[in-house]
């Protein structure tokens, strides 16, 4: 998903090249830097590669990237045998082939309580993010968009060490300004809408943007070696926050180096939901974001020839007097290529209802293309979760064809009408924009990837949910509505940037904790947040982690769960090819990391989990524990009351014990632990526990 959002973005432009088919791009990781001079680090990379290739000239031609700022390593074109020989060198920690990853507004910020005009809460305290630098590693930016106008900005912060590089369709002179302060070229080597009207702005409207473009093509492909180079450059350039709307099967372990330098890292969780166990970017030091809806809908009236009226949703806003009339309605059934070739849909509105076994969102893009190519004057498409597919309808608008999404009940009513007459007629009116209390929100999007993490089930993911459905994003000098965790990720990145302005001494773990522990698990009406699925259900931690982000509450969380980055090192080392002897037992108890969540995937009888909280609120405070035990077990906390005194320790360690009451091979059940001070602070962490009798029995429901 192209995520050139109107919030923030930083570009790395890339150009293709061709290589010998017997070689491919490998990433060679050599650990921490052993010298502060980047040129010396690069020279050492050449020397290492020369020892394998036989000549320095060959080594220099082979190296694509040299990682020299935050860590040591390089990417090089190698044969398989050369890669194996490199891996045997004592100074080399790992050698992995390059992999490719998929790339993952006017209302959403008001929905989150960050109203630019009112200037209160987090926005006011953070001075709108003035001078904080957000590095976005993604698919690019539209510099011509008014979202990146630098009118009224002060000079670029003196601490910025980045560059503004030219590239395809990007002129450094006119592209960079005091808002877009950095654009980097990372060589890619392959081995005004009339709906949603309002003022488009970012969540941290005064933040500076540094752009690193690593994703190319449709669908966007993002090379792992290029992503690594972007992270390395960003650390040296001086970014304060890293935002990556990138997914894939490979985890981004290299981001630990950024976190160790105090740079929070935010990732989208992926767009493969509602299937469980598919969430991406699940290492413990990053913030992984799920996508949710906002309180905005685009109702569209469908009028049938028998005077029945139904309401679907669309983005159709350019109806004219000639187009706003009754037209022939034809049943396209599944609307596959064979079916459409057998009927005449030219100048007609076609009803499409693909087989219910296939998630409709997966087929909508192809069907729109076929219908438009066949010359239809409109499309009515059945979709069990209407709002989650609206972004596909941008193609309909470009072709001036009304495309409306309806649910299965309305589809059956339309089909019934069509069988009752020989000349079914329909009229599609222009969409309207409705916002506010009349729209059930937020809900977790059906496409948003769900937990548990298949790689690290002892780490609860995703961490948080944020708006990611039908978000207005900059495209050229205009805007389009887009959906995906790539839209949700920048929302959290902006909140992180604001929190970093308010609390510059907070670690990435403290910022993450503040966001997770203050999240909401209820919607605007006080009801439990729902998750779009088949069928819709009450959301659980595998849908939204701690809940839906509440920016203004995150300013003052009361308590935080902090982690020294060095504590992640053991985890990181255990992911390397030659892991330590005790890694198996360590990874089985990874839930002992001081995260603002608890996930125990292997509870047989009883287990005790330890956590430490740090007081960042008033010096004198007392908190009591409120427990919601997962079903099928008892849960206790010791101590159940913690007290902080002026001049005393600001950190307290406690233990949480889970004991099964039903010894079964079960699925996950959910609960929470909340520390309450009886005043303003409610510090809640989500809990997921699975009881088992035998290890590795296939039941993760």
N, C-alpha and C positions, 0 to 999 in steps of 0.2 A: 504494500500500500504506500503510495507516494504521500509523504507526510510533510509537505512544505507548509506548515501551519503558520497562522498569523501571529503566533505567540513569540517564538524565538527562532532562529535556525542558523547553522554554520556550515559552509560548503567546502568539500574537497573535490575538485574536478579531476576526472581521470580519462586517460586515453588508452585504447587497446593496442596490443602488440601480439605477434605470433611467434611461437617457439617450436623447437624440435619436439615431435610427438613423444619421444622417448623420455623427455624431462617434464617436470611439473614444479609448481611453486611449493616449497616447504618452509615452515616456520621453525626456526632454531632458537630455543630459549636457553639463556645462559645465566639466569638469576639476577641478583642485585649487581649494580654497577660497581666495578673495582677502582674506578678513577672518575674524578669530577669533570675532567675535560672531555666533551663529547667527541672531539677529533681523535683523542687517544683511544676511546672506546671503539670508534669505527675502525681504526687501524687494527685493533685486536681482532675484530670480526674478520677483516681481510686475512690476517695471519692464520686464524683458525681454519678458514675455508681454503686457503692456499695449501695447508698441510694435507688436504684431501684431494684437491683438484690438480696440484702439482705446479701451478704457476700463479703469480699474483695477478697477472693480466686476466687469466681465466676467472679468478675469484672476483675481481672487480666487475667483470661483465656479467657474472652470475647473480650478484647481490642486487636485489630489488629494493629492499628497505633495510636501513640500519637503525635498530631501536637503541637509543643512547641517552635518553633523558630520564625517564622514570625507572628503567630497567635495562638489562643488557640482552641483546639477541639480534637476529637478523632474519630476513626472508630471502630465499635464493632459489633460482631455478636449478634443480638437481635431478639426477636419475635416481631410481630406487636404491641402487647399490651405493651411490654416493651418500644418500641420506642415512643409510644403515651404517656406513663407516663413520659419518659425523657423530651419530648417536653413541658410538663407542668411546669417543674422546672424553677424558675426565672432566674437562671444563664445560661440557655440554650437558644440560639437565634433561632436555627433551627435544625431539624432532618430530613435528607433526605436519601432514599435508595440509595445504591451504583448503579451507572449506568456504562455502558460500551460504549466506544467510538471507532470509526474506526481510524486506523493510516492512515494518508493521504500520476568539469568536464573539459573536455579538451578544450572547445570552449566558454562556456557561459561567462566566466570572460573577455575574450578578447572582446566578443560581447558587454559587459557592459562598456568597456573602462578601465578596470583594468588590464592592461598588466604588468605582473610580471617582464618581461625583461626590459621594458622601465623605470620602477620605477619613475613615475610621478603622479601628482594629488593626489587623496585620499590615494593611497597605500604608496606613499612616505611620505606624511605628517603624516600618522598614523604608520609609521615604520613597515608596513606589519602586524599591529595588535599585535606587540610584547608584550607578557605577558597579554593581555586581556584574560579573562576566559569566555568561552561560555558554558553554561549548556544546553544540549540537552536532552529533555524528550521525549522518542520515543521508537522505537522497537529494538535498539541495535547498535552494531558496529562490524566491522571485524578488530580486532587489528593487524592481520597479513598483512593487506593491506599496501602497500608502501605509501599510502596517510597519514599514521599516523607515519611515520618514524621520530624519534626525533634527527636525526643527525644534529649537529650544534646548538642545542637549549641550552640556558642557564639553570641553575637550576630552579626548580619549584618555582614560586613566594612565598615568605615567608608568605604572607597573606592568602594563601590557607589552609583551615581547613578541607577539605574533605578527603575521604577514597578511597582506592582501594580494593574493596571486591571481593572475589572469587565467582564463580557461575558455572552453567552448561557450559562446554566448554570454560571457561575463567579462566586463571591462573594469579593471581595478579602479580606474579614475572615477567612473560614475557609479560603480557597484558598491564600493565601500564608503562609509560615512561615519558619523559619530554614533550611530546605532549599530550598524553592521561593521564592527571594527576589525574583523579578521576573516579571511577566506584563504583556504589552503588547497593546493593541488596535491593530491596523493595519486601518483600514477597508478592507473588500474591495469594490472597485468594478469592475463588469464593463463593460466597454465591450466460587476456590481449587481448582486442579485436583488430581485424585487421581493423575495421571501426572506425571512429572518432579518428584517431590516433593523438597523441600529448602528452603533459605533463599534467597529471591530478593534479590539485592543488585546494586549497580552496581560497575563496575570501579574507580571512584574513589569509594568509599562515603561519604567525608566532603566531597565536592565540593558546591558550591552550584549551584543550577539557576536559570537565567533563561530564561523561555519566550516564544517569539515564534511565534504561530500564524498561518500564511499560507495554509494548505491547507484546502479545504472540499469537502464532498460525497464521494460514492462513485461512481467512483474519485476520489480527492482531486485537486483542481485547485489549482495554486499560481500566483498571478499574479506575473509578473516585477516589476511596479512595487511590489507589496507586499513581495516578497523584498528588493528594493533598500532599501525603507524600513526593514525589519527589520535589515538589515546596518548601515545608517546609525545607527539607534538603538542597536544593540548596541555599536558602537564608542564611542559617547558614554557609555553606561551603565557601562562598565568590565568587560566580559567578558574572560576570558583565552583562551578557545578558542571557536571557532564550529563547530557541527556541523549539517550540512544533508543530510538524507536526501531529496534532491530531484533529479530527473532531467528531461531534456528536450533538444530539439534545439539550444537556445540556450545558449551558454557564459556563465558568470557572471563576466564580466571585472571587475565592480565589487568582487569580493572581494580584488583586488589592494590596495585601499586598507586593508583590514583587515590583510593580511599586512605591508604597509609599516609599520604601527603595532606590529608584533610579535605579532599575533594569528594563530596557526595556524588554518587552515580545512580542514575534513574533509568530503568529499562521498561519497555512495554512487555507484557506477559505473553503476547501472541494472540492470534486470531483464529484458533482452531477449536473453539468451544462449540457446543457445551459438553463435548466428550471429556471425561475425567482423565487425569494423569498426563495432560498435554501441555501444561504451563511451561514456559521457557524462561531462561535467565533466572536461575534459582539459587545461585551462590548466595551465601548468607550476608555478605557485606553490601549488596546492592538493594535498591528499592524497586520491587517488581510491581507493575501497575496493571490492574484490571480495568475494563471499560464499562461505563454506565451511561444511562440515558439522562437527559435533563428535562426540565419542565416546559418543553416546547413541542408542539405537534403541528402538522400541516394537513388539516382535514380537507378533503376534496369530495364534493357531492357528485354522486353518480345517479342520473335520472333515467329510469327505464321507460319504454313506450307505454306501459300500463299505469304510469304515474307513480310507481313505487320509487322511493329514493333511499339510497344507502350512502354511507360515508366511509371512504377509504382514506389513504394518505398518498400524497404525491408532491412533486416539486414543480408542478405545471402552473406557471404564472403568466404566460404570454398568450392567453386566449384572446381572439379577436371576434368581432361580430360575425364574421364568416365561419369561424371555426367553432364557435359556441352554439352548436345546433345538433339536432338528432342525426345520428348516422347508423348505418347497418352494423349489427353486432353478430359476430360469427364465433363459433366454438372451435378453438384451436387445440383443445384437449391438452396433451403434453407439450405441444408446440416444439417438438423436435423437428429436425430437418425433414424427415420423411413425411410427417404429418402436414407441415406447412406447404410442402411441395404438392400435396394432394388436394388442397383447397385454395380458393381465391380470397385473399385478405386485402387486396389492393383497395385503398380508399375506404377501408372498413376498420372497425374497432374489434380486436381479437381478444377472446378470453382464454387465458393460459392457466392450466392447473396440472403441473408436473406430478408424477407419482409421489405420494406422501412419504414413502420410505426414504426419499432423497431430500436432504435439507434444501428447501427452495432457494436459499441465498446462493447455493453453489451453482445453480443453473440459470439464475436470472440474467447475468451478464451476457451469456451466449444467446439466450432467447431474445433479449432486447435487440441485439445485433441482427438476428434473423428477421425479426418483425419489421425493423426499420428498412432493411434491405429489400424486403418483399413489398414495400410501399404501403404498409398499413397506416391508418390515420390515428391509431391509438392502441393501447394495451391495458388490459385489466389482469393482474397477476395475483395468484393466491399465495399467501405467505403467512405462516403461523405466528411470526413475530414481525409485525409490520414495520416498526421503526428501525429495525436492525439492517434494513436493506435499502434505505432511501438514497444512500450515496451512489448506488448503481444507476439511479435515475438521472444523473447529470448528463449521461449520453442521450437520453430522451429529450432533455431540454435543448441540447445543442442541435438536435434534429427537429425541434419544434413539434414533437409528438407527445401527446399526453399519455403518461404511463402511471397507473394507479395501483397501489397495493391494497388488497383486501384480505380478510381472513376466510377460513373455510365455511363458516356459517353463511356469510354474505355470498360466497361463490355458489353455494347450493341454492340459494334463493334466486340468483341470477340464472342458473342453469334451469331451474323450474320454470321461470318465465320464458326462457328460450324454447322449451318444449311445448309451450302453450300457444305459440303463434308461428306462422310461417315467415313473418317478416319482423324479427326482433330488432328493436331500435334502442339506442342509448345516447345520452348526452353527458359529457364530462365537463364540469365547471372548473374554473380556476381554483387553485388551492388557496387557503387562508392560513395565516399564522396565528396560533393560539399559544399563549404562555400563561404560566401561573398555576393556581391551585386546581384548575380543572384538568390538569394532566398528572396522572399517577407517576411519581418520580421520587428519587431515582430508582431504576431497576438495573440489574446487571445484564449487559448485552448477551444475547445468545452466542455470538461469535467469540466472546471473551474467553480465553483459554483457562481451564480449570485445574486445580490441584487434585490429588497430591502430586508432589514432585516425584517422577519416576526414578530420577537419579539420586536424590537426597530426600527420602521420605521423612527424615528427622528434622527437616527444615520446612516450616509452614509457608507455602506460597500459593497465590500472590500475597503481597503485603497490604495493599490498599487499592481502593477503586476510585476512579475519577471520571469526569465526563469524557466520553469517547464516541458518542453516537450523534450523527448529523451535526458536526461541529464546523462552523464556517472557517475555511482555511484559504490563505492567499494563493491564488493561481494567476500568474501574470499580473495585470493591473486590476484584476477583478477577484471574485471569491467563489468558491464552490463548497457545498456541504460534503464532508467526508466523515467516514467512520472507521474505527479501529483502535487497538491499544496504542497505535502510533499517535492518535489524537489525545488519548488519555495521558500518555507519558509526559508531554510538555506541560500539561496542567500541574502535575506534581512537581516537575522541575522548577516551575515558576514559584510554587509555594516554598520549595526548598531554598530557592534564591532569596526570597523575602525573609525566611527564618534565619538564613545565614547573615543577613544584614542586621537583624535584630539581636542575634546571639552569635557574634563572630567567634566566640571562644568555644562553641559547641562542636563536638566531633560529629562526623557523618552518622555514627550510630545513635547519638543523642537526637539528631534531627529526625532520623528515621523513627525512633521511638516516640518522639513527640507527635508525629503524624499518625502513627498506628494506634497509639493508646488513647487518642482523643477523637478517633473516627466514630461515625454514627452507624448504628445497625438498624435504625428505623428511618422511614421515609418522612416526607413533609407532613404526613397526617398522623405520625406517631405509630404507624403500623410497621411490622418487620419488613425490611427491604426484601423484595422478591428478585429472583433470578430467572431470566428468560431461558426456557429449556422446553423439553417435550415430555410432560407438560411443565408449565411455569411452576416454580416452587419457592419456598422461603430460602433466601440466600444463607449459605453457611461459609465458614472460613476458607474453604477451597474455592469459593466463588469470588470473595472480596477481601480475604485476609482479616484485618482488623475492622473493616467496614468501609464506609464512604467518607472521603476526606472532608474535614471541617477546618479550613485554614485558620480562622480566627481563634479557635480553641487551641490550636497547636502552639500558639505564642507562649502560653502559660500552662504546660502540662502537669506541673506539680512535681512529678517523679519521672525519671527516665531510666531506661535500661542501656547502659553504656558498655562499649567493648573496646578495649585497646586493640588496634589493628594487628599487633603481634600475636594476639590470640587466634587470629584467622590463619596464621602461618602453618600450624599443624594441619589444619583442614586442607590448605592449599598443597602442602607437601604430599598428603595422602591421595591427591588426585593425579600425581605424576606417575609415569610408567613404572619406575622402580620405587614403589612405596615402601615405607618403613614396616618393620615386622609387626608392630602393634597397631597398624592402621585399621585392620578389620574391626577390632574391638572398639577403637576410637570412633570410627564412622558409625558403628551401631549405636553409639551413645552421643551422637552429634547434637541431640536435643539439649545437652548440657551447656551449649553456647548461650551466652547471656542475651538472647534475642527477646524482643517484645512479643513473643508468642511461644507456644509449646506444642510440639508435634511428636507423639510417641507412637511409632508404627508397630511395636512388637511387645505389647503388654501381656505377659503370661499370668503373673500372680500379682506382684506389687513392684512399683518402681518409684524412686524419689528423684525429683528434678530440682536443681538449685538455681536460684536467680538472685541478682543483686540490683537494688534500685538506688538511684542517687537523687537527692533532694535538690531541685532547682527552683523551688518556690520559696515561701517564707522560711526563715531560719528555724522558727519554732513551729512544729506541726506534728500532728498525730494522725495516723491512717489506720483504718480497720479494713480487713479483708472481707469481701463479699464473693461467695463462691457459687458457681453454676457448674455442678459436676456433670461430665458426660454420662449419658445413659449407660447403665450396666456396670457402674463402678462407684466407689466412694472416693472422695477427694478431701484432703486436709492440708492446711497451711500452718507452718510453725516458723516464727511467731505469727499469730493472727492479728496482732496490733504492733505497729512500729512507731517509734517516737523520735523526733529530731529536736535537739536543743541547740541554743545559740552557743557557739564555740565547740560543739561536739562533732562527731563524725557525720559527714553528709551522705554516707552510704551505709546501707543495711542489707545483709544477706538473709534470705529465708529459703525454706524448702517446701516443696509441694509434693505430696505423696498420693499416688493413685493406686487403688486396690480393687481388683475385680470382684464383683458380686455374682457374675455369671461367667463361668469358665467355658467359653465358646470360641469357635473360629469365626469371628465376627467381622463386620465392616467398621468403618470409622464412625464414631459419635463425637459430638461437639459440646464444648462448654466454654467457660471464661473465668478469669480471675480479675477482680476489680478492687483497687485500693481507693478507699473513700476517706476524705478528711472531714466530711460532714459540712463542708462549706462550699467551695467552688470547684474542687478537683475530683475528677472521676477518672482513674487511670486503669484502663481495661486492656487486657491482652486476650487474644483468642486461643482456644485449646482444641486440638484434635487428637484423639486416642483410638487406636485399634487394638482390640483384644485378639490374641491368637493362642492356638494350642501347638501348632507346628509352624516352623518358619517357611516362608515362600509358598504359601498356598494362595492360589489366584482368587482373591476376593478383596478388592479395594473399593467396593461400592460405598 
